[in-house]
Amino acid sequence: MTTQNISQGQFNPAQFNPVQFNPAQFKAGFIRSLISEFMKFNSRAIIVTAGLAFFFYTVIVYMVSDPEWNQAEITGAHITDGWQFLTLFFIVIGAMSVTVEYSHNTMRTTMMSDPRRSRVFVAKIVAVAGFSALLLLAIIIGAWFAMTIRHGNVNFFGDGVLPIAMFAFVLITIAVMSAGLGYIVRSTAGAISLMTAFTLLSDTFVLIPGTFFREIFPQFTPYALGTAAIADAPIVPGDSVIILNSWHAAGTLGLYATIIAALGWLLFARRDA
């Protein structure tokens, strides 16, 4: 049945299928929104960014695993040594997952597809975390193959699973923070720049003289928290130690992500009409 047939008076009620137009068949829900958000990662920019992260990190791990320089047995914890290199890729993925919708004027369509903004927002955050986790799984597997091929003497779980788990948690948290910041500034360049400064450049404040900037502040930068979470060790020695282990660092980093995501949600709920 076509529009032309109807306009020409050729409509046959017997051929009308009400199920095709039943709103219940297209009812909005969290799973539908989550699937929709995952499908949005199928963009050239995000796929290229993820591919570059996988390729370059695998190559780096392969080169670092040179048996002439690493005579002893290496473990899965060696995969985490260059986690700082990956932060920029996850910042870009988290930011673009949100800001591309603003730049392409598709955010309004997203909100129209699901009347509950809270559900749309949560679906986006879960999708960012899920995509980041899948990318990290691919990176870890690729790095393990690279170490095995290059070095051979690899005991992947020799240091336990904590360093690898924290490696994944830190980078997923950074991606979520970047997505939350994307909702705040609604600009790809702005979100990436601010998140990069917050994550990687905040350590420059330690150059300021004073006990606070030399001993207290360095323990709470994202870079320091990520290092402490993965290494399970304090960042600064002495009596000023506050972040004692992986769990303190991971909890603080998670608190940062929660605050930024909450601010992003408040602006998304109030501003994006």
N, C-alpha and C positions, 0 to 999 in steps of 0.2 A: 504494500500500500504506500503510495507516494503522495507528496503534497499536491502534485499536478492532478492526480486522480481525484483527490478530495475536492480541489477547486473546480473540477469539471463535473462534479456531482456524481462521481462514480464510486463513492464510498459504500462499502458493503460491511454492515455491522458484524456479519458472521466471520469476517476476516480480521477483525480487530482483536488483538491479544492484550488484555489489560495487564498481564504480568510484566510485559515489556516496559510498561510505564508505572509500575507499582513502586512508590517511594521506599517501601520496605526492602526492595532489592538493592537499593543504593543508600541505605541508612548509614549515616556517619558513625564512626566508632574508632576506638584507639588503634586497633589492629589495621584498619583501613588507612588511618592517618600515618601510622608507622611505616606501612608498606609504601605509601606515597612519598614519604620523606626519604626512604632508602633509595627509591627509584631516582630521586633528584641527584644522587651521587654519580649517576651515569652521565656526567658531563665531561667534556674534553679537559677542562682546566683541572678538575679534581683527579681524574684518572691519570693525567700526565704527572701531576704532583705526587700521587701515590706511587706511580711507576718509577719516578726519579728517586724517591726515598728508598724504595726497595733495591733498586740497581746500585746506587752509590753506597748504601750502607753494606750491602753484600760484598761489594768490591773492597771496601775499606777493611771489613773483617777478614777477607781473604788475604789481603796484603799484610795485615797485622799478625796473622797466624803463621808467618814465615818460620819454619822450624829452625833456621839458623839463628834466629833471634830469640825464639821461645823454645828452649830445649826441654823444659819440663812439661808435664801434663797440663793441658789447659781445660777449663771448665766452661759451663754455660755462662758463668758470671762475666767472662771475657766479652760476651756479646754486649753487655751493658756499658762497657768502658766509654763508648762514644755516644752516649745517649743525648748529649747536648747538641750534637750535629743534627739529630732528628727533630729537635724542637721546632725549628723553623717550618718544616714540612707540615707538622701537625697544627701549628698556628695557622698556616695558610688554609689547610683543609677545614678547620673549625670555623674560621672567619668566612670563607667563601660559601660554606653551606648555608649561611644566613644572608650575607650581604649581596650575593648574586641575585637573590629574589627581590631585593630592594632595587638594585640597578636595572633589572629586567622588568620591573613593575609587575611581578607575579605574586607578591606577598598578599595582595588583596584577594587574588583568586584562591590562594591557599586558605585564607580565613573564611572565604565564602563556602569552601568545600566542607568545612566543619565549623558549626556555630560556636563551639566551645573552644575559646582561645587557650585555656589551660591545657586542653588535650593536644592542641596543635603544638604548643610550646614543649610539652613533655615529650611528645613524639619526636620533635626535632632533636632535643638533647639526647634522647635514647638512641636515635639514629646516628648521631655524631659519635657517641661512645661506641656503638656497635660497629660502625665502619672502621673506626680507629683500632678497635680490638682485632678485627679481621685483618687489617693491614699489618698490625704488629705480629699477629700469628704468622703471616707470610714472611715477614722480615726475620723473625726468630728461626723459622724453618730454613730459610735461605741462608742465614748466617751460620746455622749449624752445618749445613752441607758444605759451605765454603771452608769452615774450620776443618771439617773432616777430610775434605779433598786436599787441602794445603798442608795440614799438620799431621793428621792421622791419629795422634795420641790425644784423644778427646774424651774426657769423662764429663758428659754434659751436666749431670746432676751432682757433680762432686762437691759443690758448695751449697747444695740444697736448692729449693725452688724460690726462696725469698728474694734473692737479687733479681731474678727474672720476673717474678710477680710484681715487684716494686717498679721495675723498669717499665712494665706495661701500664701499671697504675699511674705513674707520673706522666707519661706521654698522653694517655687517655684524658687525664685531668686537665692537662694543658690544652688539648683540643676542645674540651667542654668550656673552659674559661674563655677561649678565643671565640667560641660560638656565642656565649653570653655577652661578650664585649661587642660582637657584631650586632646584636639587638640594641645595644646602647648607642653606638655611633652610626650604625647603618651605612658604613662606608668600608669597602674592602681595604683600601690603602690605610685609612684611619685605624681600623681594627688591627691590622697586621703590624702597623708601626707602634701602636700603643702596647700591644701584647708583647712584641719583641723587646721594647724598652723595659717593660715590667719584668719580663722573664730573664733576659740576658744582660741588660745594661744596668739594672738596679744595683749590681755589686760595685759599681764605680763609686757609690756613696761611702764606701769604706775608706776612701782617700781623705775624707773629712776628719780632722783631728778630734779626738775625744773618745772616751770609753764607750759611749753608746754606739757610735758609728764604727768603732774598731772591734768591739767584742759582742755587743747585743744584736745590733741590726744585721750583721752578716749571717746570723743564724736563721733569719726569717725571709730572706730573698728566695724566690722560686728556684733559682739555680742551686743555692745552698741546700734547700729543703729536698730537692730531687737527688742531690748527691748523698745527703744523709740518709734518705729513704732507701736508696739502692745499696749503699755501703754499710748501712746499719752501724754508723759511728758518728760521734759528735763532730761538728764543723770546727769549733774553736776549743782549744785546751783551757784548763784552769778552772777558776771558781765561777766563771760567768756562763758556764754551759747550761742551757735551758732545753735545747733539743737534744735528747739523750740517745735516741735510737730511731729505727725505721718507723715505728708506729707513731711517735711524736711528730716526725716530719711528714708522714703521709696524712695524719689527721689535720695538721696545719694547712697543708696544700689543699686538702679537701675542703677546708673551711673557706679558703680563698675562692675556690670554684663555686661553692654554695653562695657566697656573698655576691659574686659577679653575676651568676645565673639569676639570683633573686632580683637584682637591679635590672637585668635584662628583661625579666618577666614583668616587672612593674611598668617599665616603659612600653613594652609590647602591649600590655593590657590597656594602658591609658592613652597612648599616643597614636597607635596604628589603627585608626578608625576606618 
